Amino acid sequence: MAECWQQDNWVGCFPVKCHIVKDIPNSSLRHITLENNENKPVTNSRDTHEARESSGFLS
C-alpha cells in the first residue's frame, strides 16, 4: 500500500468516480480472510487492517 503515498505533486485535473457501498451484512463478507490478522475473517478486524486485493476474490 506504500506506493499510493508518493511525494510527487500532481499537475492538472483528473476525473474521479466515487462508489459508495453500505449496509452489507457481515455474513456476506466472512469468506474474506486476512493473512496479516492470523487468517481471521475480515469481519473480525479493525478498520485500519490492510487487505490484499486477492483477498476479496472468490476462489
N, C-alpha and C positions, 0 to 999 in steps of 0.2 A: 504494500500500500504506500510505501515511502515515495514511489515515483510520482505520485499525484501532487506532492508538495514541492514544487520546483521554485527556484529563486528567480527564474527568468520572468520579465514583465511581458504581458500580452499587449500587443498594439492593435487597436481597432475593435470591432464588434464581431460577435459570433452568435448564431442562434442557439437557444436553449429550449428544450422541451421538458416540461415537468410532468411526472406521472405520480399521482398520489393514490396510494393503496392503503386502505384502513379497514378495521373491523374484520380481520381474518382470524378465524378460530385457531387456537393453539393446536388442535388435532390435525389441522391441515399442514402444520409445519414441523411436527415431531420427527418426520423422517430425515430432516436435515440435522446432521451431527457436526460438531466442531472438533477438529483434531487438536487444537490448542486449548481445549477445555475438557480433557480426558474423554473425548468422544461422546460427551453428553449431548442430548438434543438441544437445538438452538433455543427451544422454549425454556431451558434451564439456565440460560446465560444472561449476562448483563448487556445493556445497550451498547457498550463500548467494545465488545468482543469482535475481533476481525473474523470474517468468514471468507474462505476461498470461493471463487466463482464456481468451481466444480462442485462445491458442497450442495448447491441448490438444484443440481440436475438429478433427475431420477435415473437410476441405473437399471 
